[in-house]
Amino acid sequence: MTNRIAQLRKQRHISQAELADSLEVTRQTIISLESGRYNASLLLAHKIARYFGLTIEEIFLFEEGS
Amino acid sequence: MLMKLILCDDDFEKSLKLRRLAALAFLGVGLIGFACYFLLVPGSSLSDYAQGFYLGAAGGITAGAVILLCRVQYLLRHPQAQRRARIKETDERERTVVRSAFQMAGVVTFFSAAGALFVLLPFSVHAFWALFVVIIFYSLAFSLSYGILERRL
């Protein structure tokens, strides 16, 4: 599953550390999410969507057969 | 790390206070070990190895308890540090990594122990049986945990 977290973060001029602090996760988690190495849980995905003011589907892109 | 998994409460401050109690209990155990070493061991017929176990175990437990106690007190008195520690401990990726590491370590240890049984038997029957019992206990603990979790989840 890919996501637009890095794109959205850069558009808003937010650092990884600031985003991590706001979501109450570690910076390493943000790095792993953005690189696609880690998939967020439903709870974290919801928090991220709420932070950016978007829906989960607008941030996390589910690809069939991936 | 195991204590963090066991005592992590939704209320992190409450969890820290529980850990403080646990640290004090461990400190008590360590001091009992020291007391036994100085009062009971000299007059006993224990080997040097066993006496060394008392001193090493008591020292290790006491040192660990003191370090844990200092860390907990520091976190309780410094809200920023407490917040950083809470984030690090409750981070879902971190918890996934720790759980996976425990699983991998468990599997590697189990198969290594099973292999070690073949090597141990010619050298020491007592060690063979001790390791065999540990493997059986591990298997029973796994089966019990599986049964409980299957019903609960």
Backbone of each chain as ProteinMPNN parsed JSONL, in Angstrom:
{"seq_chain_A": "MTNRIAQLRKQRHISQAELADSLEVTRQTIISLESGRYNASLLLAHKIARYFGLTIEEIFLFEEGS", "coords_chain_A": {"N_chain_A": [[0.85, -1.203, 0.0], [0.622, 2.133, -0.933], [1.27, 5.562, 0.029], [0.429, 9.054, 0.568], [1.75, 10.559, 2.4], [4.311, 11.778, 2.671], [4.227, 13.584, 0.541], [2.042, 15.24, 1.265], [2.955, 16.236, 3.685], [5.204, 17.738, 2.922], [3.996, 19.658, 1.348], [2.716, 21.165, 3.243], [4.82, 22.141, 4.609], [5.942, 20.782, 6.825], [8.021, 19.176, 9.156], [9.403, 15.829, 9.496], [9.808, 15.214, 12.145], [8.124, 17.017, 13.459], [5.627, 16.178, 12.537], [5.611, 13.593, 13.576], [5.624, 14.163, 16.302], [3.172, 15.44, 16.594], [1.417, 13.374, 16.0], [2.026, 11.666, 17.943], [3.855, 9.546, 17.635], [6.955, 7.811, 16.895], [9.709, 9.372, 15.166], [10.956, 7.604, 13.496], [8.915, 5.885, 12.805], [7.364, 7.511, 11.136], [9.193, 7.858, 9.056], [9.396, 5.196, 8.158], [6.753, 4.764, 7.351], [6.48, 6.619, 5.237], [8.337, 5.619, 3.444], [7.18, 3.304, 2.761], [7.771, 0.956, 4.016], [6.472, 0.193, 6.251], [3.127, -0.453, 7.247], [0.483, 1.525, 8.344], [-1.592, 1.09, 11.261], [-5.197, 0.821, 11.551], [-6.064, 2.679, 13.387], [-3.916, 4.512, 13.566], [-3.857, 5.343, 10.913], [-6.269, 6.646, 10.792], [-5.774, 8.74, 12.578], [-3.78, 10.109, 11.181], [-5.185, 10.865, 8.894], [-7.074, 12.57, 10.037], [-5.4, 14.533, 11.005], [-4.406, 15.71, 8.66], [-6.749, 16.57, 7.612], [-8.156, 15.11, 5.747], [-9.644, 12.234, 4.035], [-9.112, 8.731, 4.841], [-8.831, 7.219, 2.515], [-7.935, 9.111, 0.733], [-5.362, 9.505, 1.426], [-4.052, 7.053, 1.846], [-3.274, 4.69, -0.515], [-4.701, 1.994, -1.822], [-3.597, -0.729, -3.607], [-4.783, -3.037, -5.909], [-3.92, -6.457, -5.837], [-1.373, -6.044, -4.934]], "CA_chain_A": [[0.0, 0.0, 0.0], [1.389, 3.378, -0.964], [0.573, 6.673, 0.69], [0.832, 10.402, 0.165], [2.13, 11.265, 3.622], [5.474, 12.645, 2.414], [3.774, 14.675, -0.335], [1.182, 16.15, 2.045], [3.795, 16.869, 4.714], [6.048, 18.761, 2.283], [3.104, 20.745, 0.904], [2.406, 21.978, 4.421], [6.114, 22.551, 5.207], [6.053, 20.169, 8.163], [9.124, 18.206, 9.207], [9.016, 14.489, 9.98], [9.788, 15.261, 13.615], [6.909, 17.739, 13.878], [4.492, 15.295, 12.269], [5.676, 12.498, 14.551], [5.249, 14.705, 17.605], [1.728, 15.713, 16.577], [0.699, 12.098, 15.971], [2.514, 10.895, 19.104], [4.612, 8.356, 17.24], [8.374, 8.157, 16.749], [10.1, 9.858, 13.836], [11.277, 6.412, 12.707], [7.643, 5.377, 12.267], [7.01, 8.368, 9.995], [10.125, 7.51, 7.984], [9.006, 3.882, 7.623], [5.469, 4.924, 6.655], [6.698, 7.333, 3.982], [9.09, 4.774, 2.509], [6.356, 2.146, 2.436], [8.258, -0.265, 4.687], [5.547, -0.132, 7.337], [1.737, -0.039, 7.019], [-0.144, 2.018, 9.576], [-2.812, 0.439, 11.734], [-6.395, 1.606, 11.24], [-6.102, 3.8, 14.339], [-2.916, 5.499, 13.159], [-4.301, 5.884, 9.625], [-7.353, 7.587, 11.118], [-5.142, 9.929, 13.188], [-3.086, 10.825, 10.113], [-6.228, 11.482, 8.054], [-7.656, 13.673, 10.801], [-4.366, 15.584, 11.086], [-4.328, 16.424, 7.38], [-8.091, 17.016, 7.229], [-8.567, 14.339, 4.562], [-10.113, 10.885, 4.359], [-8.055, 7.708, 4.788], [-8.654, 6.81, 1.119], [-7.209, 10.161, 0.008], [-3.96, 9.47, 1.847], [-3.521, 5.703, 1.652], [-3.741, 4.206, -1.819], [-4.677, 0.547, -1.855], [-3.454, -1.216, -4.981], [-5.236, -4.419, -6.068], [-2.901, -7.411, -6.262], [-0.027, -5.716, -4.406]], "C_chain_A": [[0.88, 1.246, 0.0], [0.592, 4.479, -0.265], [1.162, 8.005, 0.252], [1.317, 11.216, 1.35], [3.278, 12.235, 3.36], [5.055, 13.856, 1.575], [2.974, 15.72, 0.455], [2.009, 16.916, 3.076], [4.609, 18.009, 4.107], [5.199, 19.939, 1.794], [2.82, 21.702, 2.046], [3.661, 22.439, 5.168], [6.243, 22.062, 6.646], [7.201, 19.165, 8.112], [8.598, 16.858, 9.707], [8.895, 14.493, 11.503], [8.521, 15.935, 14.128], [5.679, 16.869, 13.678], [4.443, 14.163, 13.289], [5.199, 12.965, 15.924], [3.733, 14.938, 17.674], [0.92, 14.417, 16.656], [1.053, 11.212, 17.166], [3.043, 9.525, 18.695], [6.072, 8.785, 17.117], [8.639, 8.628, 15.315], [10.404, 8.666, 12.923], [10.015, 5.804, 12.096], [7.216, 6.193, 11.057], [7.91, 8.03, 8.796], [9.711, 6.191, 7.319], [7.685, 3.944, 6.858], [5.686, 5.545, 5.282], [7.443, 6.476, 2.961], [8.322, 3.518, 2.133], [6.795, 0.861, 3.108], [7.297, -0.72, 5.782], [4.155, 0.37, 6.978], [1.103, 0.358, 8.344], [-1.344, 1.165, 9.959], [-3.993, 1.347, 11.402], [-6.456, 2.849, 12.129], [-5.125, 4.897, 13.924], [-3.308, 6.143, 11.839], [-5.395, 6.933, 9.853], [-6.781, 8.885, 11.698], [-4.462, 10.774, 12.121], [-4.1, 11.555, 9.238], [-6.832, 12.701, 8.754], [-6.681, 14.842, 10.881], [-4.335, 16.419, 9.812], [-5.691, 16.932, 6.913], [-8.597, 16.343, 5.962], [-9.13, 12.997, 5.002], [-8.943, 9.908, 4.242], [-7.762, 7.336, 3.33], [-7.883, 7.855, 0.306], [-5.723, 10.153, 0.354], [-3.324, 8.113, 1.543], [-4.143, 5.092, 0.397], [-3.573, 2.696, -1.875], [-4.623, 0.092, -3.298], [-3.844, -2.678, -5.042], [-4.074, -5.278, -6.525], [-1.509, -7.087, -5.769], [0.289, -6.543, -3.183]], "O_chain_A": [[1.773, 1.388, 0.836], [-0.604, 4.336, -0.007], [2.235, 8.072, -0.346], [1.295, 12.446, 1.304], [3.223, 13.39, 3.784], [5.458, 14.988, 1.843], [3.202, 16.922, 0.326], [1.782, 18.104, 3.306], [4.704, 19.096, 4.678], [5.647, 21.085, 1.829], [2.698, 22.909, 1.839], [3.568, 23.052, 6.232], [6.6, 22.816, 7.552], [7.337, 18.405, 7.154], [7.503, 16.765, 10.261], [8.003, 13.864, 12.073], [7.919, 15.487, 15.103], [4.796, 16.821, 14.534], [3.379, 13.817, 13.801], [4.468, 12.258, 16.616], [3.101, 14.662, 18.694], [-0.13, 14.369, 17.297], [0.46, 10.153, 17.372], [2.733, 8.502, 19.305], [6.39, 9.969, 17.22], [7.889, 8.318, 14.39], [10.141, 8.716, 11.722], [10.055, 5.267, 10.988], [6.758, 5.634, 10.06], [7.437, 7.932, 7.664], [9.679, 6.08, 6.093], [7.513, 3.265, 5.846], [5.148, 5.066, 4.284], [7.209, 6.592, 1.758], [8.765, 2.75, 1.278], [6.261, -0.208, 2.814], [7.312, -1.882, 6.188], [4.005, 1.48, 6.467], [1.176, -0.374, 9.331], [-2.021, 0.594, 9.104], [-3.809, 2.502, 11.018], [-6.847, 3.928, 11.683], [-5.473, 6.078, 13.931], [-3.119, 7.345, 11.652], [-5.431, 7.968, 9.188], [-7.232, 9.98, 11.363], [-4.548, 12.002, 12.144], [-3.903, 12.717, 8.883], [-7.069, 13.733, 8.127], [-7.088, 16.002, 10.831], [-4.253, 17.646, 9.852], [-5.772, 17.651, 5.917], [-9.366, 16.927, 5.199], [-9.101, 12.657, 6.184], [-7.921, 10.213, 3.628], [-6.605, 7.16, 2.948], [-7.252, 7.519, -0.695], [-4.917, 10.742, -0.367], [-2.2, 8.039, 1.046], [-5.363, 4.992, 0.269], [-2.458, 2.182, -1.963], [-5.467, 0.46, -4.115], [-3.292, -3.489, -4.299], [-3.338, -4.924, -7.445], [-0.551, -7.77, -6.134], [1.369, -6.405, -2.607]]}, "seq_chain_B": "MLMKLILCDDDFEKSLKLRRLAALAFLGVGLIGFACYFLLVPGSSLSDYAQGFYLGAAGGITAGAVILLCRVQYLLRHPQAQRRARIKETDERERTVVRSAFQMAGVVTFFSAAGALFVLLPFSVHAFWALFVVIIFYSLAFSLSYGILERRL", "coords_chain_B": {"N_chain_B": [[12.38, -4.528, 29.29], [10.46, -6.566, 29.055], [9.048, -5.99, 31.341], [7.99, -3.547, 30.617], [6.181, -4.372, 28.67], [4.456, -5.872, 30.228], [3.54, -4.105, 32.176], [2.485, -1.912, 30.899], [0.206, 0.546, 30.897], [-2.824, 2.191, 29.906], [-2.825, 4.648, 31.088], [-0.024, 6.292, 31.403], [1.403, 7.426, 33.482], [0.398, 6.084, 35.668], [1.309, 3.576, 35.059], [4.057, 4.0, 35.352], [4.203, 4.421, 38.086], [3.451, 1.9, 38.992], [5.63, 0.475, 38.071], [7.553, 1.574, 39.692], [6.853, 0.507, 42.13], [7.35, -2.175, 41.548], [10.096, -2.037, 41.126], [10.951, -1.394, 43.696], [10.217, -3.724, 44.979], [11.907, -5.574, 43.704], [14.301, -4.498, 44.593], [14.121, -5.081, 47.277], [14.271, -7.871, 47.118], [16.869, -8.154, 46.126], [18.346, -7.086, 48.265], [17.723, -8.921, 50.222], [19.025, -11.076, 49.152], [21.704, -10.194, 49.408], [21.819, -10.049, 52.19], [21.502, -12.732, 52.857], [23.824, -13.707, 51.713], [25.862, -12.593, 53.286], [25.181, -13.335, 55.863], [24.226, -16.012, 55.996], [25.507, -17.664, 54.128], [28.39, -17.9, 54.662], [28.598, -19.78, 56.793], [27.709, -22.065, 55.652], [27.681, -25.106, 53.632], [28.038, -24.584, 51.016], [29.296, -24.592, 47.653], [32.058, -22.75, 46.141], [31.184, -21.811, 43.727], [28.382, -21.733, 44.022], [28.221, -19.876, 46.072], [29.218, -17.667, 44.803], [27.165, -17.305, 42.996], [25.101, -16.325, 44.635], [26.157, -13.806, 45.365], [26.536, -12.575, 42.87], [23.937, -12.671, 41.733], [22.436, -11.254, 43.657], [23.731, -8.778, 43.547], [23.335, -8.042, 40.84], [20.512, -7.945, 40.667], [19.936, -5.959, 42.56], [21.331, -3.74, 41.518], [20.003, -3.432, 39.037], [17.426, -2.852, 39.964], [17.853, -0.407, 41.282], [18.656, 1.244, 39.171], [16.335, 1.156, 37.577], [14.532, 2.33, 39.341], [15.607, 4.924, 39.625], [15.318, 5.849, 37.009], [12.529, 5.787, 36.677], [11.708, 7.626, 38.64], [12.87, 9.929, 37.604], [11.429, 10.227, 35.21], [8.867, 10.616, 36.23], [9.111, 13.097, 37.348], [9.763, 14.802, 35.314], [7.928, 16.091, 32.907], [8.209, 16.431, 30.072], [10.183, 14.59, 29.33], [8.858, 12.349, 30.156], [6.738, 12.306, 28.376], [8.108, 11.856, 25.974], [9.166, 9.321, 26.493], [6.812, 7.871, 26.798], [5.722, 8.045, 24.213], [7.679, 6.664, 22.78], [7.437, 4.098, 23.913], [4.773, 3.374, 23.385], [4.56, 3.515, 20.707], [3.353, 2.143, 17.725], [4.76, 0.842, 15.681], [7.178, 0.307, 16.904], [6.32, -1.456, 18.893], [5.474, -3.55, 17.266], [7.898, -4.327, 16.149], [9.273, -5.211, 18.452], [7.611, -7.33, 19.293], [7.836, -9.042, 17.08], [10.547, -9.559, 17.195], [10.728, -10.978, 19.597], [9.277, -13.246, 18.834], [10.897, -14.322, 16.765], [13.245, -14.773, 18.208], [12.304, -16.672, 20.008], [11.662, -18.847, 18.32], [14.196, -19.416, 17.184], [15.643, -20.021, 19.518], [14.217, -22.246, 20.439], [14.631, -24.22, 18.423], [17.408, -24.327, 18.471], [17.835, -25.26, 21.067], [16.634, -27.75, 20.867], [18.354, -29.002, 19.075], [20.657, -28.913, 20.598], [20.161, -30.798, 22.529], [20.932, -33.268, 21.489], [23.664, -33.012, 21.488], [24.269, -32.65, 24.167], [23.593, -34.989, 25.665], [25.64, -37.128, 25.635], [27.504, -35.963, 27.321], [26.394, -34.923, 29.739], [23.868, -36.174, 31.636], [22.154, -34.972, 33.454], [22.113, -32.263, 32.635], [21.026, -32.638, 30.126], [18.403, -33.55, 30.773], [17.476, -31.316, 32.147], [17.439, -29.349, 30.134], [15.649, -30.587, 28.413], [13.283, -30.556, 29.916], [12.864, -27.803, 29.993], [12.325, -27.288, 27.284], [9.947, -28.759, 26.962], [8.345, -27.337, 28.765], [8.293, -24.844, 27.492], [6.874, -25.562, 25.171], [4.416, -26.291, 26.294], [3.675, -23.86, 27.441], [3.392, -22.33, 25.136], [1.22, -23.661, 23.884], [-0.792, -23.287, 25.783], [-0.969, -20.482, 25.807], [-1.75, -20.039, 23.186], [-4.279, -21.251, 23.178], [-5.673, -19.629, 25.003], [-5.533, -17.096, 23.774], [-6.821, -17.597, 21.39], [-9.459, -17.902, 22.15], [-9.956, -15.429, 23.224], [-9.582, -13.501, 21.228]], "CA_chain_B": [[11.502, -4.555, 28.129], [9.348, -7.436, 29.419], [8.269, -5.248, 32.312], [7.237, -2.538, 29.876], [5.06, -5.028, 28.026], [3.511, -6.339, 31.224], [2.97, -3.059, 33.009], [2.102, -0.716, 30.154], [-1.191, 0.869, 31.095], [-3.223, 3.33, 29.089], [-2.355, 5.793, 31.844], [1.427, 6.033, 31.493], [1.891, 7.797, 34.814], [0.038, 4.98, 36.563], [2.236, 2.502, 34.718], [5.347, 4.329, 35.966], [4.087, 4.202, 39.538], [3.483, 0.439, 39.18], [7.027, 0.055, 37.886], [8.291, 2.004, 40.874], [6.581, -0.53, 43.137], [8.063, -3.385, 41.142], [11.523, -1.785, 41.371], [11.169, -1.496, 45.143], [10.133, -5.149, 45.318], [13.171, -6.178, 43.256], [15.348, -4.013, 45.491], [13.974, -5.901, 48.477], [14.8, -9.214, 46.814], [18.319, -8.017, 46.038], [18.892, -6.883, 49.614], [17.607, -10.217, 50.903], [20.143, -11.875, 48.625], [22.926, -9.733, 50.067], [21.754, -10.442, 53.606], [21.779, -14.18, 52.912], [25.239, -13.937, 51.372], [26.75, -12.21, 54.381], [24.8, -13.941, 57.142], [23.966, -17.456, 55.962], [26.406, -18.42, 53.237], [29.7, -18.25, 55.225], [28.542, -20.972, 57.634], [27.087, -23.169, 54.935], [28.602, -25.987, 52.913], [27.891, -24.297, 49.587], [30.542, -24.492, 46.888], [32.43, -21.378, 45.744], [30.322, -21.448, 42.593], [27.061, -21.364, 44.552], [28.366, -18.62, 46.826], [29.357, -16.615, 43.8], [25.829, -17.072, 42.438], [24.388, -15.447, 45.564], [26.674, -12.44, 45.287], [26.265, -12.045, 41.536], [22.501, -12.466, 41.543], [21.993, -10.154, 44.536], [24.278, -7.541, 43.011], [22.663, -7.72, 39.596], [19.114, -7.556, 40.926], [19.941, -4.665, 43.271], [21.749, -2.694, 40.573], [18.903, -3.249, 38.09], [16.32, -2.195, 40.664], [18.228, 0.989, 41.542], [18.62, 1.95, 37.877], [14.92, 1.305, 37.205], [13.93, 3.293, 40.272], [16.095, 6.265, 39.255], [14.708, 6.233, 35.725], [11.093, 6.044, 36.896], [11.59, 8.878, 39.385], [13.211, 11.013, 36.681], [10.308, 10.406, 34.281], [7.703, 11.156, 36.968], [9.352, 14.497, 37.691], [10.029, 15.602, 34.109], [6.825, 15.782, 31.992], [8.642, 16.336, 28.672], [10.869, 13.307, 29.192], [7.817, 11.331, 30.323], [5.996, 12.256, 27.113], [8.969, 11.203, 24.968], [9.239, 7.898, 26.842], [5.496, 7.287, 26.511], [5.601, 7.912, 22.757], [8.576, 5.584, 22.343], [6.935, 2.801, 24.361], [3.456, 3.057, 22.828], [4.632, 3.58, 19.247], [2.885, 0.845, 17.225], [5.818, 0.185, 14.906], [8.143, -0.182, 17.899], [5.728, -2.647, 19.518], [5.498, -4.612, 16.253], [9.29, -4.778, 16.055], [9.596, -5.969, 19.668], [6.871, -8.601, 19.251], [8.438, -9.893, 16.041], [11.865, -9.979, 17.689], [10.467, -12.048, 20.572], [8.867, -14.445, 18.089], [12.065, -14.881, 16.084], [14.149, -15.288, 19.237], [11.686, -17.882, 20.535], [11.818, -19.925, 17.34], [15.628, -19.757, 17.095], [16.038, -20.66, 20.779], [13.589, -23.567, 20.51], [15.322, -25.172, 17.534], [18.789, -24.478, 18.962], [17.785, -26.12, 22.248], [16.337, -29.111, 20.409], [19.6, -29.516, 18.521], [21.628, -29.043, 21.691], [19.866, -32.037, 23.276], [21.741, -34.356, 20.921], [25.066, -32.787, 21.866], [24.422, -32.692, 25.628], [23.386, -36.306, 26.291], [26.871, -37.872, 25.935], [28.342, -35.273, 28.304], [25.756, -34.774, 31.041], [22.464, -36.59, 31.63], [21.388, -33.959, 34.22], [21.924, -31.099, 31.774], [20.093, -33.075, 29.082], [17.029, -33.551, 31.295], [17.101, -29.925, 32.472], [17.1, -28.681, 28.87], [14.448, -31.253, 27.901], [12.135, -30.026, 30.671], [12.654, -26.418, 29.538], [11.675, -27.365, 25.968], [8.569, -29.197, 27.204], [7.646, -26.213, 29.39], [8.084, -23.852, 26.431], [5.799, -26.06, 24.303], [3.156, -26.195, 27.044], [3.347, -22.435, 27.571], [2.906, -21.901, 23.827], [-0.116, -24.249, 23.665], [-1.729, -22.616, 26.693], [-1.141, -19.107, 25.327], [-2.525, -20.117, 21.938], [-5.658, -21.541, 23.55], [-6.268, -18.444, 25.643], [-5.658, -16.006, 22.794], [-7.808, -17.984, 20.368], [-10.795, -17.622, 22.707], [-10.114, -14.024, 23.563], [-9.545, -12.599, 20.071]], "C_chain_B": [[10.264, -5.404, 28.418], [8.447, -6.732, 30.417], [7.436, -4.187, 31.611], [6.02, -3.169, 29.236], [3.992, -5.415, 29.049], [2.786, -5.177, 31.889], [2.507, -1.833, 32.236], [0.605, -0.511, 30.232], [-1.531, 2.015, 30.158], [-2.784, 4.63, 29.758], [-0.876, 5.563, 32.122], [1.964, 6.369, 32.874], [1.581, 6.695, 35.817], [0.979, 3.79, 36.33], [3.598, 2.739, 35.359], [5.309, 4.074, 37.466], [4.075, 2.711, 39.863], [4.906, -0.09, 39.038], [7.881, 0.458, 39.074], [8.102, 0.979, 41.987], [7.343, -1.807, 42.831], [9.563, -3.239, 41.409], [11.843, -1.91, 42.852], [11.12, -2.96, 45.588], [11.414, -5.869, 44.91], [14.321, -5.766, 44.163], [15.325, -4.812, 46.793], [14.557, -7.29, 48.286], [16.32, -9.182, 46.769], [18.963, -7.882, 47.408], [18.793, -8.156, 50.45], [18.738, -11.127, 50.451], [21.457, -11.5, 49.283], [22.968, -10.186, 51.521], [22.081, -11.927, 53.76], [23.253, -14.46, 52.661], [26.142, -13.656, 52.573], [26.433, -12.942, 55.684], [24.726, -15.473, 57.103], [25.018, -18.252, 55.197], [27.735, -18.798, 53.881], [29.691, -19.538, 56.055], [27.996, -22.194, 56.935], [28.135, -23.998, 54.215], [28.516, -25.765, 51.404], [29.249, -24.167, 48.914], [30.834, -23.015, 46.573], [31.526, -20.887, 44.619], [28.96, -20.971, 43.083], [27.132, -20.057, 45.329], [28.491, -17.445, 45.869], [28.015, -16.287, 43.157], [25.036, -16.109, 43.322], [24.824, -14.0, 45.383], [26.334, -11.807, 43.939], [24.792, -11.736, 41.322], [22.005, -11.294, 42.383], [22.479, -8.811, 43.997], [23.565, -7.096, 41.744], [21.234, -7.236, 39.799], [19.047, -6.185, 41.597], [20.302, -3.531, 42.328], [20.627, -2.397, 39.571], [17.739, -2.497, 38.722], [16.621, -0.714, 40.898], [18.158, 1.81, 40.254], [17.171, 2.196, 37.445], [14.239, 2.366, 38.06], [14.332, 4.727, 39.91], [15.427, 6.749, 37.973], [13.234, 6.591, 35.906], [10.897, 7.374, 37.624], [11.87, 10.076, 38.476], [12.026, 11.305, 35.741], [9.08, 11.0, 34.975], [7.864, 12.643, 37.255], [9.591, 15.394, 36.489], [8.989, 15.266, 33.045], [7.246, 15.611, 30.533], [9.306, 14.984, 28.407], [9.867, 12.161, 29.293], [7.036, 11.175, 29.014], [6.813, 11.538, 26.049], [9.044, 9.703, 25.226], [7.923, 7.196, 26.514], [5.329, 7.061, 25.017], [6.451, 6.74, 22.266], [8.017, 4.21, 22.72], [5.621, 2.415, 23.696], [3.443, 3.106, 21.305], [4.319, 2.207, 18.651], [3.948, 0.111, 16.43], [6.849, -0.43, 15.854], [7.616, -1.462, 18.552], [5.73, -3.822, 18.545], [6.898, -5.199, 16.139], [9.645, -5.654, 17.263], [8.899, -7.327, 19.658], [7.486, -9.563, 18.255], [9.792, -10.414, 16.503], [11.713, -11.109, 18.712], [10.11, -13.346, 19.866], [10.065, -15.122, 17.451], [13.025, -15.5, 17.095], [13.611, -16.598, 19.812], [11.888, -19.066, 19.607], [13.281, -20.383, 17.265], [16.076, -20.506, 18.351], [15.481, -22.081, 20.856], [14.359, -24.588, 19.668], [16.779, -25.38, 17.954], [18.82, -25.414, 20.163], [17.524, -27.578, 21.841], [17.595, -29.76, 19.831], [20.636, -29.787, 19.6], [21.394, -30.308, 22.513], [20.74, -33.196, 22.792], [23.193, -34.247, 21.362], [25.272, -33.024, 23.355], [24.437, -34.108, 26.199], [24.679, -37.083, 26.564], [27.697, -37.253, 27.066], [27.693, -35.21, 29.681], [24.28, -35.13, 30.95], [21.604, -35.549, 32.347], [21.101, -32.743, 33.357], [20.933, -31.423, 30.654], [18.657, -32.991, 29.589], [16.558, -32.139, 31.638], [16.667, -29.196, 31.201], [15.817, -29.269, 28.286], [13.198, -30.71, 28.595], [11.828, -28.589, 30.234], [11.92, -26.417, 28.195], [10.214, -27.783, 26.116], [7.754, -28.06, 27.802], [7.337, -25.132, 28.366], [6.916, -24.272, 25.547], [4.446, -25.958, 24.995], [2.711, -24.739, 27.175], [2.8, -21.896, 26.245], [1.474, -22.391, 23.606], [-1.162, -23.547, 24.514], [-2.028, -21.189, 26.197], [-2.006, -19.088, 24.064], [-3.999, -20.326, 22.246], [-6.364, -20.33, 24.133], [-6.522, -17.347, 24.62], [-6.701, -16.324, 21.722], [-9.229, -17.698, 20.848], [-11.032, -16.132, 22.88], [-10.246, -13.13, 22.326], [-10.571, -13.009, 19.009]], "O_chain_B": [[9.148, -5.016, 28.071], [7.224, -6.858, 30.352], [6.286, -3.958, 31.986], [4.938, -2.582, 29.25], [2.794, -5.308, 28.789], [1.582, -5.242, 32.138], [2.168, -0.816, 32.841], [-0.17, -1.302, 29.695], [-0.647, 2.723, 29.675], [-2.418, 5.593, 29.084], [-0.513, 4.745, 32.967], [2.861, 5.696, 33.384], [2.385, 6.401, 36.702], [1.383, 3.1, 37.265], [4.227, 1.803, 35.853], [6.273, 3.571, 38.043], [4.621, 2.294, 40.884], [5.333, -0.977, 39.776], [8.83, -0.242, 39.425], [9.046, 0.625, 42.693], [7.907, -2.442, 43.723], [10.22, -4.18, 41.856], [12.877, -2.464, 43.226], [11.881, -3.381, 46.458], [11.947, -6.677, 45.67], [15.204, -6.568, 44.467], [16.369, -5.17, 47.338], [15.241, -7.822, 49.161], [16.983, -10.07, 47.306], [19.999, -8.489, 47.68], [19.66, -8.438, 51.278], [19.331, -11.851, 51.25], [22.236, -12.37, 49.672], [23.998, -10.641, 52.02], [22.823, -12.33, 54.656], [23.856, -15.323, 53.298], [27.081, -14.407, 52.836], [27.319, -13.144, 56.515], [25.115, -16.145, 58.058], [25.369, -19.369, 55.576], [28.193, -19.923, 53.677], [30.656, -20.301, 56.027], [27.834, -23.246, 57.553], [29.315, -23.65, 54.187], [28.872, -26.641, 50.615], [30.218, -23.7, 49.513], [29.968, -22.153, 46.722], [31.154, -19.715, 44.563], [28.444, -19.949, 42.63], [26.223, -19.232, 45.256], [27.938, -16.37, 46.103], [27.751, -15.135, 42.812], [24.382, -15.193, 42.824], [24.001, -13.092, 45.265], [25.9, -10.657, 43.872], [24.437, -10.68, 40.799], [21.253, -10.447, 41.9], [21.736, -7.829, 43.989], [23.231, -5.921, 41.589], [20.799, -6.257, 39.192], [18.209, -5.354, 41.248], [19.657, -2.483, 42.334], [20.337, -1.233, 39.293], [17.142, -1.617, 38.101], [15.744, 0.135, 40.73], [17.659, 2.935, 40.253], [16.82, 3.291, 37.006], [13.472, 3.19, 37.562], [13.494, 5.629, 39.893], [15.023, 7.907, 37.866], [12.754, 7.58, 35.352], [10.019, 8.157, 37.263], [11.199, 11.104, 38.563], [11.669, 12.46, 35.509], [8.344, 11.789, 34.382], [6.877, 13.366, 37.389], [9.619, 16.617, 36.625], [9.135, 14.265, 32.345], [6.712, 14.754, 29.829], [9.033, 14.325, 27.404], [9.997, 11.142, 28.615], [6.715, 10.062, 28.599], [6.283, 10.711, 25.307], [8.993, 8.905, 24.291], [7.917, 6.071, 26.015], [4.851, 6.008, 24.596], [6.008, 5.933, 21.449], [8.111, 3.266, 21.937], [5.382, 1.23, 23.464], [2.435, 2.777, 20.68], [4.945, 1.214, 19.023], [4.032, -1.116, 16.495], [7.328, -1.542, 15.633], [8.358, -2.426, 18.741], [5.962, -4.962, 18.948], [7.066, -6.415, 16.044], [10.249, -6.715, 17.106], [9.51, -8.349, 19.972], [7.642, -10.751, 18.538], [10.148, -11.563, 16.24], [12.474, -12.076, 18.696], [10.58, -14.418, 20.247], [10.243, -16.334, 17.57], [13.552, -16.592, 16.884], [14.377, -17.526, 20.072], [12.244, -20.158, 20.05], [13.567, -21.58, 17.282], [16.798, -21.499, 18.265], [16.174, -23.005, 21.282], [14.694, -25.674, 20.14], [17.321, -26.476, 17.81], [19.709, -26.258, 20.279], [18.113, -28.508, 22.393], [17.86, -30.937, 20.077], [21.39, -30.757, 19.53], [22.324, -30.831, 23.126], [21.224, -33.999, 23.59], [23.867, -35.254, 21.582], [26.312, -33.535, 23.769], [25.206, -34.399, 27.114], [24.808, -37.657, 27.646], [28.499, -37.941, 27.697], [28.367, -35.42, 30.689], [23.522, -34.452, 30.256], [20.482, -35.265, 31.929], [19.977, -32.241, 33.342], [20.106, -30.59, 30.283], [17.792, -32.428, 28.919], [15.39, -31.803, 31.446], [15.647, -28.507, 31.193], [14.994, -28.541, 27.731], [12.185, -30.44, 27.95], [10.662, -28.208, 30.119], [10.996, -25.629, 27.995], [9.34, -27.216, 25.462], [6.611, -27.834, 27.404], [6.244, -24.566, 28.368], [6.065, -23.451, 25.206], [3.449, -25.589, 24.374], [1.529, -24.424, 27.037], [1.859, -21.102, 26.234], [0.613, -21.618, 23.186], [-2.263, -23.248, 24.052], [-3.179, -20.753, 26.173], [-2.876, -18.233, 23.903], [-4.865, -19.673, 21.662], [-7.513, -20.044, 23.796], [-7.594, -16.741, 24.599], [-7.377, -15.429, 21.215], [-10.093, -17.305, 20.064], [-12.146, -15.636, 22.708], [-10.943, -12.116, 22.368], [-10.675, -12.359, 17.968]]}, "name": "protein", "num_of_chains": 2, "seq": "MTNRIAQLRKQRHISQAELADSLEVTRQTIISLESGRYNASLLLAHKIARYFGLTIEEIFLFEEGSMLMKLILCDDDFEKSLKLRRLAALAFLGVGLIGFACYFLLVPGSSLSDYAQGFYLGAAGGITAGAVILLCRVQYLLRHPQAQRRARIKETDERERTVVRSAFQMAGVVTFFSAAGALFVLLPFSVHAFWALFVVIIFYSLAFSLSYGILERRL"}
